[in-house]
Amino acid sequence: MTKYIIIFTLLISASALSAAEPVRIQDGKFMTIKGGHLSYEDRRVRFWGVNFCAGVKREGKDLDLCFDRLVDLGVNGVRINLFGRIFSTGDPEDKVTYKVPETVVGSNSHMDKLDRSVYLAKQRNMFFWMSFENDDFKPGDYDLLPDDGTREVWNQAIENNCKPEFLVFVYPRAAQVFMQFAKNLLDHVNPYTQRRWADEETIALWEVFNENLFVRDFAFGDLWNRLPDALQADLTRQWNDWLTKRYKDDAGLKRAWGELPPGESLVKKNVAYAPLYTKAKKVDGAGYQPSFEYGDEGKTIAKYPYRRGEDVVRFACFLYRDFHRRFEKFVRKLGKGIAVVPITPTGSFERCFAQYHAADCGDFFSTGVYGFAFRSWAMDGTEPYYPYQPRVNGHPLMGQPVDIMYPAGKPYLLYECNDYRPNPYGVSFPLRIATMLIHQNADGAFWFNWDDAGYLGNLKTDEDYANTRLPMPDLNYPNASLILANDEAFLSAVKGAGAMFLDARLPAARKPKTVVIGKDLLFNLSQPVMGDLEWRLRRAAWRKGIRLKFDPSRFSKFPPDVEEGNKIRQGPYTIFDWANHRGSITVDAP
């Protein structure tokens, strides 16, 4: 078998790699945005961070050592992930989900460890990226608001597994319960810093939901079929109101769509939300990346005008963006910090342009990378790299299209970098991430996951770590077979790439090309994913750099396609070369 080698040549002066003076967290000063980038006290902030998953794992002095180790790694940010369960009181007798537990200092409860983590981070000038995520609703949440006779609708929605991450967009009552939960989170006082979370300087970023896919699941998936009849009826009314505002009357609607079936009328508010993927079946893929299998939907869609299908997707985007507008307006009034710090609806990881467009309504944009270097189930066993897909002798692409999803004029972050199962090519991944961020002049990356308090039920002590070979946090998650905190080889690669990204002043792309993603791609109901266009754009991105502009009023416009070749030169200093089956990145900078 041919042996393939990754070579990384770094020729940068010692002064260029000397640590830049980090920003200092100050009382009454909060993260903002300036010139399209994150800014603290008029200084641009780039993040090289990690994720804490499903709770803070360490306790007592071990938690102090954990943060000291993060400092050694060069980390300046922590994102919390899947923390919804710890924001509940934890009492099985509690009948509501919008209450937030108080922190008892020294109790080592989930909230105590999180609050103390924020305190330790603040001491080390390390920022937090927080989430409003709530895992579930309960029947008792209904009583937060006056009874309007819809209790059975509320209970049916919960029984049909309609989570907060979906219900808030389609059910006004659910939105109000969720906003009360958000208010309670922001009112929570950290006893270690004596700050409400709404006023905490260490909290630099907020997201509403983790990996929310409402638009994809509502317009292209099976969510409609899971809603109670009463919610479907109310959504039909909202749909008709939206169409009336857009087209005024039946005549205007017919002009836009070309036809309107007999009996449907905006006056009667009975224009059906259709066409739908009525036989969409959700299929769970590797690494928690679900997809849909469709039945005869091609025939179903063909019965309706194309423009009607466009409006089905437009309406889903409207619901998404309208909720975020109302949510942000509500929370901005609740404190000094939350009044100004950047908020995003979610991080995006799918290949659905409509979902990306909907999530672009926040202050910053984030995407995730699931590279799946270990991908035996998707490969022919005779392939020379089997069972890995290292991409060391081809274009240096990522698992997801993170290299092309940078919207113009906003900070751009990778919320999860997820490709670190031990393999001969693993160290190339952090370097690809850092090089892409530098070239695109992006704002940072957060590595998943530092340590785990949720999935790893069998690793509770240091002895468990020592006695368990290659601990895998989740057998269904093959790209995450080691907890980051104790993978010394990969951490060395992360630290080196982070130093390059944070401290070496390498030039970014000088004139990124603007790519207009228009209505033909955003609202094409028959094409849920971006397709081959992704690869054309990625080749352009690594040469010139690109910025996306979502424009639902016009058609898409792309830079000219360029053949790939064996080399990419990113400006005067960085060259990728995969000629003769070798993969190398050379950075030669003064």
Disulfide bonds with the S-S distance in Angstrom:
none
